[in-house]
Amino acid sequence: MALDTETAQKEIGYLENNLARMTYGMFRKAGCFIGSGVVEAGCKTVIGKRMNARDVLVRSGGQGMLDLRCAFLSNRLDPFCQARTTAYAAEDNHLKLAA
């Protein structure tokens, strides 16, 4: 994939501005993982185990549960709820609005 000059300059600027944070060698020497694969696999295992448990009756609600939990933990619960309310009102979905 070829990059145009503007995109290349933007990428180079990002690397230059964040060089001090890119201490991957230090973390590798300490035996830490620096990729996202380990975290992603852990999340998949934990969430997959929970969503496939026998007591999970409504599997389709899993994404909604994750969305709500992420909004709560990132301190964006109010905007999340407002966006959902607006979307469901536009759909005229009274059942979802009541939930």
LINKA-V552973 format. One record per backbone hydrogen bond with DSSP energy under -0.5 kcal/mol. NH is the residue of the N-H (numbers start at 1). CO is the residue of the C=O. E is the energy in kcal/mol with one decimal. If there is no record, write none. Layout:
nh:NH co:CO e:E
nh:NH co:CO e:E
//
This chain:
nh:8 co:4 e:-2.5
nh:9 co:5 e:-2.6
nh:10 co:6 e:-2.0
nh:11 co:7 e:-2.3
nh:12 co:8 e:-2.6
nh:13 co:9 e:-2.6
nh:14 co:10 e:-2.1
nh:15 co:11 e:-2.2
nh:16 co:12 e:-2.6
nh:17 co:13 e:-2.6
nh:18 co:14 e:-1.5
nh:19 co:16 e:-0.7
nh:21 co:18 e:-1.2
nh:22 co:18 e:-0.7
nh:22 co:19 e:-1.1
nh:23 co:21 e:-1.7
nh:27 co:23 e:-1.5
nh:28 co:24 e:-2.6
nh:29 co:25 e:-2.5
nh:30 co:26 e:-1.4
nh:31 co:28 e:-1.6
nh:32 co:27 e:-2.7
nh:40 co:36 e:-2.9
nh:41 co:37 e:-2.6
nh:42 co:38 e:-2.2
nh:43 co:39 e:-2.6
nh:44 co:40 e:-2.6
nh:45 co:41 e:-2.4
nh:46 co:42 e:-2.8
nh:47 co:43 e:-3.0
nh:48 co:44 e:-2.3
nh:49 co:45 e:-2.5
nh:50 co:46 e:-2.1
nh:51 co:47 e:-2.9
nh:52 co:48 e:-1.5
nh:53 co:50 e:-1.1
nh:56 co:53 e:-1.5
nh:57 co:55 e:-1.0
nh:59 co:57 e:-0.7
nh:61 co:58 e:-1.0
nh:62 co:59 e:-1.9
nh:65 co:61 e:-2.2
nh:66 co:62 e:-2.5
nh:67 co:63 e:-2.7
nh:68 co:64 e:-2.4
nh:69 co:65 e:-2.4
nh:70 co:66 e:-2.6
nh:71 co:67 e:-2.2
nh:72 co:68 e:-2.3
nh:73 co:69 e:-2.7
nh:74 co:70 e:-1.6
nh:75 co:72 e:-1.5
nh:76 co:71 e:-3.0
nh:80 co:76 e:-2.0
nh:81 co:77 e:-2.9
nh:82 co:78 e:-2.5
nh:83 co:79 e:-2.5
nh:84 co:80 e:-2.3
nh:85 co:81 e:-2.6
nh:86 co:82 e:-2.4
nh:87 co:83 e:-2.5
nh:88 co:84 e:-2.9
nh:89 co:85 e:-2.3
nh:90 co:86 e:-2.1
nh:91 co:87 e:-1.4
nh:92 co:88 e:-0.5
nh:92 co:89 e:-0.8
nh:93 co:88 e:-2.6
nh:94 co:92 e:-1.0
nh:97 co:93 e:-1.8
nh:98 co:94 e:-1.8
nh:99 co:95 e:-1.1
//
